[in-house]
Amino acid sequence: MNKAVMKSLCALFLALLASHAPAQVQTRAYAPENLRTLTVAEQTRVISLEYSEQSRGRRIPDDQLRFYLDQVRLSGWPFSRIKQDIATSLGSGNGGWNPGPAPGRTVRCESVDQRERSCQTGFANRVRLSRQLSSGACVEGQSWQQQPGVIRVRNGCRGEFVETSQGWGNGGGNSGYTVTCASEDARYRTCAWDDRRGRPVVVQNLSKAQCREGNNWGHQRNLIWVNHGCRARFGVAGGGWGGGNPGYSVQCASRPGDPRLNRCRWDARQGRPRVQQEFSQGICVETRGWGYDANRQEIWVRGGCNARFSAR
């Protein structure tokens, strides 16, 4: 009788050990310092588990995971660096997000699940994007913008931003600052621009010729240059989430019946394009007759689509 009881107890003990063993294996992310010794599937597992542990159960964003896998493959990042980078991306560990470093350092700001986030910088001056961490483009005025001491990101933009030497001028009140510059008789001309206000963009096109940055107008130190008949009113970029320049538009046309794409440059700082006025007969249907390539910052048209596009 005693032997039967002992066998039952031993069997029960072994069953309990077996049931708890898998859970214990999954509670901590263990990996060698050199992740290149693991397969990609194993790298994915340990990085995902480390993120879940540090974030208290959250799933790592796909683009952040791809970034880490690329760093392991291309730059040989060790596991300790990935752990440190995850901790930085999550903030202070108490649920805070990018509380903001001391002036002169880089600040990271990330839009998780396409949601908008605000990050305190502690910077006195403007910032610029120093490193993009997301697969989707981080474009100022479209997926990120700045105000004195604050960066706001959305639509999946994840990046690191560094303070520049460019100040905010009169307290950042740049909404009314504009400069009109005209290329008379299609000649090259320069106009003074206050760089302390920010980067210029076309607010209103005043000429028959479409003013296109890098083509017939551009920006140099404290100057705007125009050429080939461009005449426009220029304002400060980064004042809002796209669509801030109601006069900005681009006309793009393709040959009837031609399936090849004709591409036209689009200033992504204005926001995503939409058909403002179609000059063809119902051909300009988005994804069929026209589309927007965010990576190349171009509108494409085909099959005879001819239209003028403005910001949404």
Backbone torsions as a table, in degrees:
resi	resn	phi	psi	omega
1	MET	NA	-43.6	179.6
2	ASN	-64.4	-37.9	179.2
3	LYS	-64.5	-39.5	179.4
4	ALA	-64.6	-41.6	178.2
5	VAL	-63.3	-43.5	-179.7
6	MET	-62.9	-41.5	178.4
7	LYS	-62.9	-40.1	179.7
8	SER	-64.8	-43.0	179.2
9	LEU	-64.5	-41.7	178.5
10	CYS	-62.8	-42.4	179.6
11	ALA	-63.3	-41.2	178.6
12	LEU	-64.7	-41.0	179.2
13	PHE	-63.1	-44.7	178.9
14	LEU	-64.6	-37.2	178.5
15	ALA	-64.6	-40.2	178.4
16	LEU	-64.7	-41.5	177.4
17	LEU	-61.2	-43.2	-179.2
18	ALA	-64.8	-36.9	-177.6
19	SER	-72.3	-28.6	-178.1
20	HIS	-90.7	-19.5	-175.2
21	ALA	-59.9	-46.9	-179.3
22	PRO	-62.8	-39.6	-178.5
23	ALA	-63.3	-36.5	-179.6
24	GLN	-68.9	-34.1	179.2
25	VAL	-64.5	-33.3	-173.7
26	GLN	-87.6	-5.0	-172.4
27	THR	-79.1	-21.5	-178.8
28	ARG	-131.8	145.5	177.4
29	ALA	-88.3	105.7	177.5
30	TYR	-106.5	133.7	177.0
31	ALA	-155.7	151.9	174.0
32	PRO	-67.8	157.6	179.4
33	GLU	-61.5	-37.3	178.0
34	ASN	-91.5	98.6	-176.8
35	LEU	-71.4	-12.9	179.3
36	ARG	-68.4	-14.4	176.6
37	THR	-77.7	-8.7	179.7
38	LEU	-100.7	158.6	171.2
39	THR	-72.4	165.1	178.9
40	VAL	-61.3	-37.9	178.4
41	ALA	-63.4	-40.5	178.9
42	GLU	-69.9	-38.9	175.6
43	GLN	-59.8	-43.6	179.4
44	THR	-60.9	-42.4	-177.8
45	ARG	-64.4	-48.6	-174.3
46	VAL	-72.2	-35.3	178.0
47	ILE	-67.4	-43.6	179.0
48	SER	-62.5	-40.8	-179.6
49	LEU	-68.2	-39.4	177.7
50	GLU	-62.4	-42.4	178.1
51	TYR	-63.1	-43.4	-180.0
52	SER	-61.6	-39.7	179.1
53	GLU	-65.1	-45.6	-176.8
54	GLN	-71.5	-29.4	-176.9
55	SER	-97.1	5.5	179.8
56	ARG	62.7	47.4	171.4
57	GLY	101.8	-1.5	179.9
58	ARG	-77.1	155.8	179.0
59	ARG	-89.6	137.5	-179.4
60	ILE	-68.4	134.9	176.5
61	PRO	-59.6	142.8	-175.7
62	ASP	-59.0	-41.9	-177.4
63	ASP	-69.4	-32.5	177.0
64	GLN	-68.6	-39.7	176.9
65	LEU	-62.9	-44.7	178.8
66	ARG	-61.6	-37.8	179.1
67	PHE	-61.3	-44.9	-179.4
68	TYR	-65.7	-42.0	178.9
69	LEU	-61.8	-39.2	177.2
70	ASP	-65.5	-39.3	-179.9
71	GLN	-67.0	-35.5	176.1
72	VAL	-65.4	-45.9	-175.3
73	ARG	-71.7	-42.6	-172.2
74	LEU	-94.7	-35.3	-173.9
75	SER	-114.1	-5.1	177.8
76	GLY	69.1	33.1	178.7
77	TRP	-57.6	131.7	173.7
78	PRO	-79.3	167.1	-177.6
79	PHE	-63.3	-35.4	-179.4
80	SER	-63.5	-35.0	179.6
81	ARG	-70.8	-38.1	177.7
82	ILE	-65.0	-41.6	177.6
83	LYS	-60.2	-42.9	179.2
84	GLN	-65.4	-39.7	-179.3
85	ASP	-67.4	-37.4	176.5
86	ILE	-62.8	-43.7	179.2
87	ALA	-61.6	-39.7	178.0
88	THR	-64.4	-41.5	-178.0
89	SER	-67.1	-28.3	-178.4
90	LEU	-89.7	-7.6	177.3
91	GLY	89.8	-137.7	-168.7
92	SER	-89.7	4.9	177.1
93	GLY	81.9	-8.2	178.3
94	ASN	-109.9	22.1	178.9
95	GLY	97.6	-9.3	179.5
96	GLY	-72.9	155.8	-177.1
97	TRP	-128.0	116.1	177.3
98	ASN	45.0	67.0	-177.6
99	PRO	-64.9	-14.7	175.3
100	GLY	104.2	122.8	-179.5
101	PRO	-83.1	175.6	175.4
102	ALA	-67.6	154.7	-179.5
103	PRO	-54.3	144.2	179.7
104	GLY	94.9	-8.2	179.0
105	ARG	-105.4	171.2	178.7
106	THR	-86.6	143.5	176.1
107	VAL	-118.2	140.6	177.8
108	ARG	-104.1	136.9	177.8
109	CYS	-136.9	133.0	-171.1
110	GLU	-138.1	132.9	174.4
111	SER	-95.2	107.2	-179.1
112	VAL	-94.4	134.5	-179.3
113	ASP	57.0	35.2	176.2
114	GLN	69.4	5.0	-175.7
115	ARG	-82.9	154.1	179.0
116	GLU	-79.0	137.5	177.9
117	ARG	-130.7	148.5	174.1
118	SER	-115.0	134.8	-178.2
119	CYS	-127.0	126.2	175.8
120	GLN	-76.3	133.9	-177.3
121	THR	-103.1	-34.9	-172.6
122	GLY	75.7	9.7	-178.6
123	PHE	-90.7	145.3	175.9
124	ALA	-86.2	-25.0	-175.8
125	ASN	-109.4	-179.2	177.1
126	ARG	-70.2	164.8	178.6
127	VAL	-117.7	165.5	169.7
128	ARG	-134.7	155.0	178.1
129	LEU	-73.9	117.5	-179.0
130	SER	-98.3	-28.8	179.3
131	ARG	-152.5	124.0	177.2
132	GLN	-90.5	128.6	-178.0
133	LEU	-103.3	-16.8	-176.8
134	SER	-94.8	158.8	176.7
135	SER	-75.4	-33.5	175.7
136	GLY	-76.5	150.1	-175.9
137	ALA	-69.1	137.5	170.5
138	CYS	-96.7	106.9	-176.2
139	VAL	-118.9	124.0	-178.7
140	GLU	-62.7	135.1	-178.5
141	GLY	88.3	-14.8	179.8
142	GLN	-114.6	-57.0	179.6
143	SER	-114.6	-4.8	170.3
144	TRP	-152.6	152.4	176.6
145	GLN	-150.1	168.0	-176.3
146	GLN	-135.9	150.6	171.4
147	GLN	-134.5	167.2	-178.7
148	PRO	-54.3	114.9	176.8
149	GLY	80.6	4.0	-175.1
150	VAL	-140.5	138.7	169.6
151	ILE	-116.2	137.7	175.9
152	ARG	-121.7	132.1	179.1
153	VAL	-125.4	156.0	177.2
154	ARG	-158.8	178.8	176.2
155	ASN	56.0	33.1	175.0
156	GLY	84.3	2.1	179.2
157	CYS	-66.1	127.9	176.2
158	ARG	-134.6	122.7	-176.6
159	GLY	-159.6	172.2	174.2
160	GLU	-111.5	136.0	-174.0
161	PHE	-122.7	141.6	-178.0
162	VAL	-122.4	146.1	180.0
163	GLU	-70.5	139.0	175.9
164	THR	-104.3	179.9	176.9
165	SER	-89.9	2.1	-177.1
166	GLN	-85.7	120.3	-179.2
167	GLY	-82.3	-176.9	-177.6
168	TRP	-97.6	9.1	179.8
169	GLY	64.3	-132.1	-178.5
170	ASN	-82.5	68.7	176.3
171	GLY	66.7	19.7	178.1
172	GLY	81.9	9.8	180.0
173	GLY	-85.6	77.8	-173.2
174	ASN	-107.5	5.5	-171.6
175	SER	-64.0	-27.3	-177.6
176	GLY	-100.2	0.4	-176.0
177	TYR	-81.8	119.2	177.0
178	THR	-140.1	157.2	176.4
179	VAL	-135.9	130.7	175.5
180	THR	-100.1	128.6	-178.1
181	CYS	-133.9	134.7	-173.2
182	ALA	-133.9	135.9	174.0
183	SER	-93.2	92.3	-179.1
184	GLU	-76.0	137.2	-179.1
185	ASP	55.1	32.0	177.3
186	ALA	62.1	22.9	-178.7
187	ARG	-95.1	155.7	178.0
188	TYR	-69.9	134.7	179.0
189	ARG	-147.9	150.0	175.7
190	THR	-118.2	150.6	178.5
191	CYS	-133.7	142.8	-179.0
192	ALA	-66.3	138.8	177.0
193	TRP	-136.7	132.8	-179.4
194	ASP	-84.4	102.7	-177.1
195	ASP	-64.1	-19.5	178.2
196	ARG	-66.0	-21.0	180.0
197	ARG	-76.3	-28.1	-175.9
198	GLY	130.3	-171.7	-178.3
199	ARG	-85.0	137.9	-179.4
200	PRO	-80.3	149.3	170.6
201	VAL	-138.6	159.6	178.1
202	VAL	-71.9	119.8	176.1
203	VAL	-92.8	-38.7	-179.8
204	GLN	-147.7	124.2	176.9
205	ASN	-83.3	121.0	-174.7
206	LEU	-106.8	-1.9	-177.1
207	SER	-114.3	163.2	174.0
208	LYS	-66.6	-36.9	176.4
209	ALA	-70.7	135.9	177.9
210	GLN	-75.7	124.2	179.8
211	CYS	-79.9	114.2	-177.3
212	ARG	-121.0	124.2	-177.8
213	GLU	-61.9	135.2	-179.3
214	GLY	85.8	-12.9	179.9
215	ASN	-106.8	-62.8	179.0
216	ASN	-125.1	10.4	168.0
217	TRP	-155.2	159.2	-179.9
218	GLY	-165.6	178.9	-175.3
219	HIS	-128.1	129.2	172.8
220	GLN	-123.7	-178.1	-177.6
221	ARG	-57.8	111.1	177.8
222	ASN	59.3	25.5	-180.0
223	LEU	-144.3	146.7	164.2
224	ILE	-112.4	134.7	173.8
225	TRP	-114.8	144.8	177.1
226	VAL	-131.8	155.8	-177.3
227	ASN	-158.6	166.3	173.4
228	HIS	55.9	37.4	173.4
229	GLY	87.1	2.9	177.9
230	CYS	-67.7	129.7	175.2
231	ARG	-138.5	120.6	-173.1
232	ALA	-154.8	162.6	171.9
233	ARG	-103.2	128.7	-174.9
234	PHE	-110.5	137.8	176.2
235	GLY	-125.6	-174.3	-174.4
236	VAL	-88.7	133.0	177.4
237	ALA	-76.1	159.8	172.1
238	GLY	82.8	18.1	-179.5
239	GLY	-80.0	-12.6	-178.3
240	GLY	-174.7	-174.7	-177.8
241	TRP	-81.8	77.2	173.8
242	GLY	62.5	169.1	178.3
243	GLY	62.1	14.6	-176.1
244	GLY	-81.1	-6.8	-177.4
245	ASN	-121.5	85.7	-171.5
246	PRO	-63.0	-18.1	-179.6
247	GLY	-85.0	-8.2	-176.1
248	TYR	-78.4	129.9	176.5
249	SER	-155.0	159.6	-180.0
250	VAL	-137.0	131.7	173.7
251	GLN	-99.5	134.2	-178.7
252	CYS	-136.9	133.8	-174.1
253	ALA	-137.0	151.7	176.6
254	SER	-132.2	163.7	-178.7
255	ARG	-80.2	138.7	178.7
256	PRO	-57.2	132.8	177.7
257	GLY	78.0	-3.1	-178.4
258	ASP	-90.3	115.7	-177.9
259	PRO	-76.5	-10.1	-178.7
260	ARG	-71.8	149.8	-178.5
261	LEU	-82.9	133.4	168.5
262	ASN	-106.9	126.9	-173.8
263	ARG	-107.9	141.0	178.2
264	CYS	-129.7	137.2	-176.8
265	ARG	-68.4	139.4	178.6
266	TRP	-128.8	133.0	177.8
267	ASP	-78.5	103.4	-174.9
268	ALA	-63.5	-18.1	179.1
269	ARG	-67.3	-15.9	179.9
270	GLN	-82.8	-11.5	-174.7
271	GLY	105.8	-174.0	-179.9
272	ARG	-78.9	145.2	-177.5
273	PRO	-81.0	159.9	172.1
274	ARG	-144.3	159.6	177.7
275	VAL	-73.7	117.0	176.8
276	GLN	-88.9	-43.1	179.8
277	GLN	-150.6	124.8	178.8
278	GLU	-97.9	135.7	179.8
279	PHE	-105.1	-7.0	175.2
280	SER	-99.5	-176.2	-173.6
281	GLN	-101.7	79.1	174.3
282	GLY	66.4	21.7	-177.9
283	ILE	-89.2	-26.0	-173.7
284	CYS	-80.5	75.2	175.6
285	VAL	-104.3	127.0	-175.2
286	GLU	-58.8	139.2	-177.3
287	THR	76.3	-12.9	176.5
288	ARG	-110.7	-57.1	-179.6
289	GLY	-97.4	-17.9	177.4
290	TRP	-156.3	163.7	177.8
291	GLY	-164.8	175.2	-179.1
292	TYR	-124.8	125.1	176.8
293	ASP	-99.0	99.3	-175.0
294	ALA	-66.5	-33.4	-178.8
295	ASN	-66.9	-39.8	-180.0
296	ARG	-92.9	-7.5	-178.5
297	GLN	55.3	53.8	-178.6
298	GLU	-138.7	147.4	167.6
299	ILE	-93.0	137.8	173.4
300	TRP	-118.1	144.8	176.9
301	VAL	-134.0	157.2	178.4
302	ARG	-159.0	168.3	173.5
303	GLY	65.8	19.9	179.2
304	GLY	100.1	-0.4	177.5
305	CYS	-62.4	129.1	179.0
306	ASN	-139.4	115.3	-175.2
307	ALA	-155.8	161.5	170.6
308	ARG	-102.6	131.7	-176.6
309	PHE	-112.2	139.4	174.9
310	SER	-129.8	173.8	-178.0
311	ALA	-74.4	147.1	179.3
312	ARG	-67.4	NA	NA
